């Protein structure tokens, strides 16, 4: 098959695309090449400058002695002295050692600046700050405004700027001169060279008189520039405000590290600043307060007299007074004005705190601790207590802090209501106070010992395991009980628990039992006055010799149709005789005693009754005793 070639149109399109791609790539390639060349050239300059620093350290006597002086070393000297090797530009062309120099400039009393003037062939176009062939350049100094007069008691603010003419300004200074009949007098400024930070220099002229400014600048070549401004004339009138006092904006005023008319603590500083027409001033101060609870008042006394410059007064943190200050200002013609009174309140005495508790003893309730603040009341000119929350307060003793201890656990510990403050910021930690909270009831147990006798029942009470300790503890053995008795243990927090000793007595409980033989062991009248209702006909006595044929042992059947029941009279069996005796005074009483089963099951074998002795004899038959 025959190969087909490209058409003219296809070739044109291909050439166009290649041209576009090539055009886009060229700028990127150029930027990258330039960047690499800059980095290469600057790296070699840094190396040469570092070598020059080493050279001057090794030749210390070559350092410049005065501000503005310079010293230099050629690259030829550095090369010959083996401080640097051969140096080439990016085209492998060797540097001009002979005409290239590193210069050191003393720009301030404490600073040296290294600059370079190097013929670096092709690298010259890529170096910033190269001073090659710029030896005669000086900075231009500009004053704005350049001379003039003030108006309406206003100060004059002068800006000093430098045009470096392509050579960096390293340092500057300026001097303010006052023009007088006796000549020009240096009255202020920055008189030692200072590092220049590429910012305008602001000079404020605020004193009556005529002044001019001299400014100086040292650039990277070591060249000094200086320039004098035109005259500035300032006129002030000792102005007063509508209140007849010195106008603080144009005459004199006081400032402080503390706020005026507000209680503060710590050291006080009062700064007096004069401006405008004020040539001198007096400062008068009075103070009032208590020193060791003794009232002290110092009337106005002159603390500063005829001062001509700004001053600072200090009141140490060891004092606590109310200070009142005012100033008498004078102009150069003898005119005067008085400032308003400045008042400052200083309190460096911490308040006192009295801690109280809503429940000072053991309790089972929530406890609120209160810190009552006392900032000395009438005995102290003080800032008074600062109320921090909603706790109540009374007069000078402001309740400033509360601490609520919840009764959700047992507590036996010390707590503080917190920190109390006065209005000056002094603080006092309130004293710790003991808190006792007991929320657990004590344990109490009642136990009967089962010993019954004619004089009463007996038992025991035990109480234990209490957190706060007992206020009432009924523990111990109890005797002579005639009825059921309740015993209560109460702890010191008011928690209580109770139990009862149960007395099984005919006069107290129903359905308790007694033995038939109870009546067999006492005197014949042991059970006097008690009747029984017959429910069974079979009776027996422990001692068979006591039986008779005419009576059922122990009972005599009696018919009582009026009450509709069969009844018996009780007879007593005697151990020492073969006879029986009828129980006297056995008046019929319905359903007083019934034979039967113990309510808890089984035959009743024990009991207790009025005037009956202990149950000491057993019987084959028993009666269930029931009271009504």
C-alpha positions in Angstrom: 0.0 0.0 0.0 1.3 3.4 -0.8 2.0 5.7 2.2 0.0 8.9 2.3 1.8 12.2 3.3 0.6 15.2 5.5 -1.5 17.9 3.8 -0.4 21.6 4.0 -3.3 22.4 6.4 -2.2 19.7 8.8 1.4 21.0 8.8 0.2 24.5 9.5 -1.9 23.4 12.5 1.0 21.4 13.9 3.4 24.3 13.6 0.9 26.7 15.3 0.4 24.3 18.3 4.1 24.0 18.8 4.6 27.7 18.7 1.9 28.2 21.4 3.5 25.6 23.6 6.9 27.1 23.2 5.7 30.6 23.9 4.1 29.4 27.2 7.2 27.6 28.3 9.7 30.4 27.7 8.5 32.8 30.5 8.5 29.9 33.1 11.9 28.9 32.1 13.2 32.5 32.2 11.8 33.0 35.8 13.3 29.8 37.0 16.7 30.7 35.5 16.7 34.1 37.0 15.8 32.8 40.5 18.6 30.3 40.4 21.1 33.0 39.3 20.0 35.3 42.1 20.3 32.5 44.7 23.8 31.7 43.4 25.1 35.2 43.4 23.6 36.2 46.8 25.0 33.0 48.3 28.5 33.9 47.3 28.0 37.5 48.6 27.0 36.0 52.0 30.1 33.9 52.0 32.4 36.9 51.2 30.7 39.0 53.9 31.1 36.2 56.5 34.8 36.0 55.6 35.2 39.8 56.0 33.7 39.5 59.5 36.3 36.9 60.4 39.0 39.2 58.9 38.0 42.2 61.1 37.8 40.0 64.2 41.3 38.8 63.5 42.3 42.5 62.9 40.4 44.1 65.6 42.3 47.4 65.5 40.8 48.0 62.0 37.3 48.4 63.4 36.0 52.0 63.1 36.3 53.9 66.4 33.6 56.6 66.2 30.0 56.6 65.0 30.0 57.3 61.3 33.5 56.0 60.8 34.2 53.2 58.3 36.8 50.6 57.5 37.1 48.4 54.4 39.0 45.4 53.1 39.3 44.5 49.4 38.5 41.0 48.1 42.0 41.0 46.8 43.3 41.1 50.4 40.8 38.5 51.5 41.8 36.2 48.6 45.5 36.7 49.2 45.1 36.1 53.0 43.3 32.9 52.2 39.9 34.1 53.7 38.2 33.3 50.4 38.8 31.0 47.4 38.3 31.9 43.8 34.8 33.3 43.1 33.1 33.1 39.7 29.8 34.5 38.4 27.2 32.2 36.9 29.0 32.3 33.5 32.3 31.1 35.2 33.8 34.6 34.9 36.0 35.4 37.9 35.2 38.4 40.2 37.1 41.7 40.1 39.1 41.2 43.3 41.0 44.4 43.2 38.0 46.9 42.8 35.6 44.9 45.1 35.4 45.8 48.8 33.6 44.9 52.0 33.0 47.9 54.2 32.1 48.0 57.9 30.3 51.1 59.2 29.9 52.0 62.9 26.2 53.1 62.7 25.6 53.5 66.5 27.6 53.2 69.7 26.8 49.5 69.9 26.2 48.5 66.3 28.4 47.8 63.2 26.9 47.3 59.7 28.7 45.4 56.9 28.1 46.5 53.4 29.6 45.5 50.1 30.8 47.3 46.9 31.7 44.5 44.5 32.3 44.2 40.8 30.8 40.8 40.3 30.6 40.8 36.5 27.3 39.2 35.3 26.0 38.9 38.9 25.8 42.7 39.3 22.4 42.8 37.8 21.0 40.3 40.3 22.4 41.8 43.6 20.4 44.0 45.9 22.2 46.5 48.1 25.4 46.5 46.0 27.2 49.8 46.5 29.6 49.4 43.6 30.3 52.9 42.2 27.9 54.6 44.7 30.4 56.1 47.0 29.2 59.7 47.0 25.5 59.1 47.7 24.0 60.9 50.7 20.5 60.6 52.2 18.1 63.6 51.8 16.5 64.8 55.0 13.0 66.3 54.9 11.1 68.2 57.7 7.3 68.4 57.6 6.3 71.2 58.4 9.6 73.0 57.9 9.2 75.9 60.4 6.1 77.9 61.3 4.0 79.0 64.3 1.4 77.3 66.4 -2.1 78.6 67.0 -4.8 78.3 69.7 -2.4 76.8 72.3 -1.7 73.8 70.1 1.6 71.9 69.9 3.6 71.5 66.7 4.2 68.0 65.5 7.2 67.6 63.1 7.8 64.6 60.9 11.4 63.8 59.9 11.8 61.6 56.8 14.8 60.3 54.9 15.1 59.8 51.1 17.9 57.2 51.0 18.7 57.8 47.2 19.1 54.1 46.8 21.5 53.6 49.6 20.1 52.3 52.9 19.9 54.7 55.9 21.5 52.9 58.9 21.0 55.3 61.8 19.8 58.8 62.8 19.7 61.3 65.5 18.1 64.8 66.0 18.6 67.7 68.3 16.1 70.4 69.4 17.5 73.9 70.0 15.8 76.8 71.7 16.6 80.2 70.3 17.3 82.7 73.1 19.0 86.1 73.5 22.0 84.3 74.9 22.3 82.0 71.9 20.9 78.6 70.8 20.5 76.1 73.6 20.1 72.4 73.1 16.9 71.4 75.0 16.0 67.9 73.8 15.9 65.3 71.1 17.7 62.0 70.5 21.3 63.0 70.9 22.9 59.5 70.3 22.5 57.7 67.0 19.7 55.2 66.9 19.0 52.4 64.4 16.7 53.5 61.7 13.6 51.3 61.2 12.3 52.8 57.9 9.7 54.9 59.8 9.0 58.6 60.0 10.5 60.3 63.1 7.9 62.3 65.0 9.0 65.3 67.2 6.5 67.1 69.4 7.2 70.8 70.2 5.0 71.8 73.2 6.9 74.5 75.0 6.6 78.3 74.6 9.5 79.7 72.6 11.3 79.6 69.3 13.0 76.3 68.3 14.7 74.6 65.4 15.7 71.0 64.8 18.9 69.5 63.5 18.7 66.0 62.0 21.6 63.6 61.1 21.6 60.4 59.1 24.3 57.8 58.3 23.9 55.6 55.3 25.4 52.2 54.2 28.3 53.9 52.5 29.2 55.6 55.8 28.3 59.0 54.4 26.8 61.5 56.9 23.8 63.7 56.0 22.7 66.6 58.2 20.1 69.3 57.9 18.6 72.1 60.0 15.0 73.0 59.9 13.6 76.5 59.9 12.4 78.1 63.1 9.2 77.0 64.9 7.6 79.6 67.1 5.2 78.5 69.8 3.0 80.9 71.8 0.7 79.8 74.6 -1.8 81.6 76.8 -2.3 80.3 80.3 -5.8 79.2 79.6 -8.6 78.4 82.1 -11.8 76.5 81.5 -15.3 77.6 82.3 -14.8 76.6 85.9 -11.9 79.0 86.3 -9.4 76.1 86.6 -6.3 75.4 84.5 -7.3 73.9 81.1 -5.8 70.4 81.2 -5.5 70.2 77.5 -3.2 73.2 77.2 -1.6 73.7 80.6 -1.0 70.9 83.1 -2.7 67.8 84.3 -2.4 64.7 86.5 -2.6 61.0 85.4 -2.3 57.9 87.6 -1.9 54.2 87.4 -5.2 54.0 89.3 -8.7 55.3 88.3 -9.8 58.5 89.9 -12.7 58.4 92.5 -12.6 54.6 92.6 -11.2 52.5 95.5 -8.0 50.7 94.5 -5.2 48.9 96.3 -1.5 48.6 95.7 1.0 51.3 94.9 -0.3 54.6 93.6 1.6 56.7 91.1 0.6 60.2 90.2 2.2 61.6 87.0 2.3 65.4 86.5 2.5 66.5 82.9 3.0 70.2 81.9 2.5 71.5 78.4 2.0 74.9 76.7 2.7 78.0 78.6 3.4 76.4 81.9 7.0 77.1 82.9 6.8 75.8 86.6 4.3 74.5 89.0 3.6 73.5 92.7 1.9 70.3 93.7 -0.3 70.3 96.9 -1.5 67.1 98.5 -3.8 66.3 101.5 -4.6 62.8 102.8 -7.1 61.4 105.3 -7.5 58.0 106.9 -7.0 55.8 109.9 -3.6 54.7 111.1 -3.8 51.9 113.7 -7.4 52.8 114.3 -6.4 56.4 115.0 -8.0 59.0 112.7 -5.4 60.9 110.7 -5.8 63.9 108.5 -3.1 65.8 106.8 -4.1 69.2 105.4 -2.8 70.4 102.0 0.9 70.6 102.0 3.3 71.4 99.2 4.9 68.2 97.9 6.6 69.7 94.9 7.6 73.4 94.5 8.6 75.3 91.4 9.1 72.2 89.3 10.1 72.8 85.7 9.8 69.3 84.3 7.4 66.4 84.5 7.3 64.6 87.9 5.9 61.5 89.5 4.6 61.1 93.0 4.4 57.6 94.6 2.1 56.4 97.4 3.4 53.0 98.6 1.2 49.9 99.0 1.7 50.1 102.8 -0.6 53.1 103.1 -4.4 53.4 103.0 -5.6 57.0 102.5 -7.9 59.2 100.5 -5.7 61.6 98.6 -6.7 65.0 97.3 -4.3 66.7 94.9 -4.2 69.9 93.0 -1.6 72.0 91.1 -0.7 75.7 90.9 0.8 76.4 87.5 2.8 79.4 86.5 3.9 80.8 83.1 7.1 82.7 82.5 5.4 86.0 83.1 4.3 85.1 86.6 0.6 84.4 85.7 -0.9 81.4 87.4 -3.9 79.1 87.5 -5.0 76.3 89.7 -6.2 72.9 88.5 -9.3 71.2 89.8 -8.9 68.8 92.7 -8.0 65.2 91.8 -9.2 62.6 94.3 -7.9 59.0 94.6 -8.9 56.3 97.1 -6.3 53.9 98.4 -7.3 50.9 100.6 -4.6 48.3 101.3 -6.2 46.7 104.4 -7.9 43.3 103.8 -11.4 43.0 105.2 -12.2 40.7 108.2 -14.5 37.7 107.7 -16.6 36.0 110.4 -17.7 32.5 109.5 -21.0 31.2 110.8 -23.1 28.0 110.1 -26.8 27.6 109.7 -26.4 24.4 111.8 -23.3 24.7 114.0 -24.0 21.3 115.7 -24.7 17.9 114.2 -27.7 17.9 111.8 -29.3 15.9 109.1 -30.2 19.0 107.1 -28.4 21.0 104.4 -25.8 23.4 106.0 -25.2 26.9 104.7 -21.9 28.5 105.7 -21.8 32.3 105.7 -18.9 34.6 105.6 -19.8 38.0 107.1 -17.5 40.7 105.8 -16.4 43.6 108.0 -14.2 46.3 106.4 -13.8 48.1 109.7 -17.0 50.1 109.5 -16.8 53.5 111.2 -13.3 52.9 112.5 -11.8 52.8 109.1 -12.0 55.0 106.0 -12.2 52.0 103.7 -13.7 50.8 100.5 -16.3 48.7 102.4 -17.2 45.1 101.6 -18.1 44.0 98.2 -21.3 41.9 98.0 -20.8 39.1 95.6 -24.0 37.2 95.7 -27.6 37.2 97.1 -26.7 36.4 100.7 -28.3 38.8 103.1 -26.2 41.6 104.7 -26.6 44.1 107.5 -25.0 47.5 107.6 -21.2 47.5 107.4 -21.1 43.8 107.9 -22.0 42.6 104.5 -22.5 38.9 104.0 -20.4 38.5 100.9 -20.1 34.8 100.4 -22.0 31.6 101.1 -21.2 27.9 100.7 -24.0 25.4 100.7 -23.1 21.8 101.9 -25.8 19.4 100.7 -27.0 16.6 103.0 -26.5 13.9 100.5 -23.8 12.0 102.4 -22.4 11.8 105.9 -19.9 14.6 106.6 -17.5 15.3 109.5 -15.0 17.8 108.1 -14.1 21.5 107.9 -15.2 24.0 105.2 -14.8 27.7 104.4 -17.5 29.9 103.0 -14.9 31.1 100.5 -13.0 34.4 99.8 -14.4 37.8 100.9 -13.5 41.0 99.1 -13.6 44.7 99.7 -14.3 47.2 96.9 -10.6 48.0 96.5 -9.8 44.4 95.6 -8.3 43.2 98.9 -9.2 39.6 99.7 -9.5 37.5 102.8 -10.1 33.7 102.9 -12.8 33.1 105.5 -11.9 30.8 108.4 -12.8 27.1 108.1 -15.6 25.9 110.2 -16.7 22.4 111.2 -19.6 20.8 109.5 -21.3 17.7 110.8 -24.0 16.1 108.7 -25.5 12.6 109.6 -28.2 11.3 107.4 -28.3 7.7 108.6 -30.7 6.5 111.3 -29.1 4.6 114.2 -29.8 0.8 114.6 -31.9 -0.4 117.6 -33.0 -3.9 118.6 -35.4 -5.0 121.4 -35.2 -8.6 122.7 -37.3 -10.2 125.5 -35.5 -12.8 127.6 -38.6 -14.9 128.3 -38.4 -14.6 132.0 -41.8 -13.8 133.5 -42.7 -13.3 137.1 -45.2 -11.7 139.3 -43.2 -8.5 139.5 -43.2 -8.0 135.7 -41.4 -8.9 132.4 -37.8 -8.3 131.5 -35.8 -7.8 128.2 -32.9 -6.0 126.6 -32.3 -3.1 124.2 -29.3 -2.7 121.9 -28.4 0.4 119.8 -25.3 0.8 117.6 -23.6 2.0 114.4 -24.3 5.7 114.5 -22.1 8.3 112.7 -22.7 11.4 114.9 -23.0 9.6 118.2 -26.0 9.2 120.4 -28.0 12.0 122.0 -30.4 9.4 123.5 -29.3 5.8 123.8 -31.8 3.4 125.7 -29.6 0.4 125.5 -29.4 -2.0 128.4 -31.5 -4.6 130.4 -35.1 -3.6 131.2 -37.0 -5.2 134.1 -40.3 -4.9 135.9 -42.2 -4.3 132.7 -46.0 -4.3 133.1 -46.9 -3.5 129.5 -45.4 -3.2 126.0 -42.8 -0.4 126.1 -41.4 1.5 123.1 -37.7 2.6 123.1 -36.2 5.2 120.8 -32.6 5.8 120.0 -31.8 9.4 118.8 -28.4 10.5 117.4 -26.9 14.0 117.7 -28.2 14.9 114.3 -31.8 14.2 115.2 -32.1 10.9 113.4 -34.1 8.2 115.3 -35.1 4.6 115.3 -37.5 2.7 117.6 -38.3 -0.8 118.8 -40.7 -2.3 121.4 -40.4 -4.9 124.2 -43.5 -7.0 124.0 -45.0 -7.9 127.4 -47.1 -11.1 127.3 -49.5 -10.3 130.1 -53.2 -11.1 130.6 -53.9 -7.4 131.1 -52.1 -6.4 127.9 -52.5 -9.0 125.2 -55.2 -11.4 123.9 -54.6 -14.9 122.8 -51.7 -15.5 125.1 -51.5 -18.7 127.1 -51.1 -19.8 130.6 -50.6 -23.2 132.1 -53.3 -24.8 134.3 -50.6 -25.8 136.7 -49.8 -22.2 137.3 -52.4 -22.3 140.0 -51.0 -25.6 141.4 -47.8 -24.2 142.7 -48.8 -21.0 144.6 -50.9 -20.4 147.6 -54.5 -21.5 147.5 -55.5 -17.9 146.4 -52.8 -17.6 143.7 -55.4 -17.3 141.0 -58.1 -15.8 143.1 -60.9 -14.1 141.1 -60.4 -16.0 137.9 -63.1 -18.3 136.4 -62.9 -20.8 133.5 -65.5 -21.9 131.1 -65.7 -25.7 130.6 -65.0 -27.0 127.1 -63.5 -30.3 128.0 -64.5 -32.7 130.8 -61.2 -34.5 131.1 -58.8 -32.9 133.6 -55.8 -34.3 135.2 -53.3 -33.2 137.8 -49.7 -34.0 137.8 -50.0 -35.6 141.2 -52.6 -38.5 140.8 -52.9 -38.8 144.6 -54.9 -35.7 144.6 -57.7 -37.1 142.5 -61.1 -37.8 144.1 -64.1 -39.6 142.8 -66.6 -36.9 143.4 -64.8 -34.2 141.3 -63.0 -33.9 138.1 -59.5 -33.0 139.2 -59.1 -29.3 139.6 -62.6 -28.3 138.6 -66.1 -28.5 139.9 -69.0 -28.5 137.4 -71.5 -25.8 138.0 -74.5 -25.1 135.8 -75.3 -21.5 135.0 -78.3 -21.5 132.7 -78.6 -17.8 132.9 -75.5 -17.4 130.8 -76.2 -20.4 128.7 -72.8 -22.1 129.3 -71.4 -24.8 131.5 -69.0 -23.5 134.0 -66.6 -24.9 136.6 -65.0 -23.6 139.7 -61.3 -24.0 139.9 -59.8 -26.1 142.6 -56.2 -26.1 143.7 -54.0 -29.2 143.9 -51.6 -29.3 146.8 -48.4 -31.3 146.8 -48.5 -32.0 150.5 -52.1 -33.3 150.9 -54.5 -35.7 149.4 -57.3 -33.2 149.5 -58.3 -30.4 147.3 -59.6 -27.1 148.2 -62.2 -25.1 146.3 -61.0 -21.8 144.9 -62.7 -19.1 146.8 -64.4 -16.0 145.3 -64.7 -17.7 141.8 -67.5 -15.4 140.6 -68.7 -16.4 137.2 -67.2 -14.4 134.3 -68.1 -15.3 130.8 -65.4 -16.6 128.5 -62.6 -15.6 130.8 -60.5 -18.8 130.4 -60.9 -21.3 127.6 -59.1 -24.6 127.2 -57.5 -24.9 123.9 -54.5 -24.6 121.6 -51.7 -22.1 121.7 -52.3 -19.5 118.9 -48.9 -20.4 117.5 -49.6 -24.1 117.5 -49.4 -26.9 120.1 -50.5 -26.9 123.7 -49.8 -23.8 125.7 -47.1 -24.4 128.2 -46.5 -21.0 129.6 -48.3 -17.8 130.5 -48.6 -15.0 132.9 -51.5 -13.6 134.9 -52.3 -11.1 137.5 -50.7 -12.2 140.9 -49.6 -15.6 139.5 -46.2 -17.0 140.2 -43.9 -18.2 137.5 -44.9 -21.2 135.5 -42.9 -24.0 137.3 -45.0 -27.1 137.1 -46.1 -29.0 134.1 -49.5 -30.4 133.4 -50.9 -32.9 131.0 -53.9 -30.6 130.4 -53.7 -26.9 129.8 -56.0 -23.9 129.3 -55.8 -21.2 126.8 -56.0 -17.9 128.6 -57.9 -15.0 127.0 -58.8 -11.6 128.4 -61.7 -9.2 127.6 
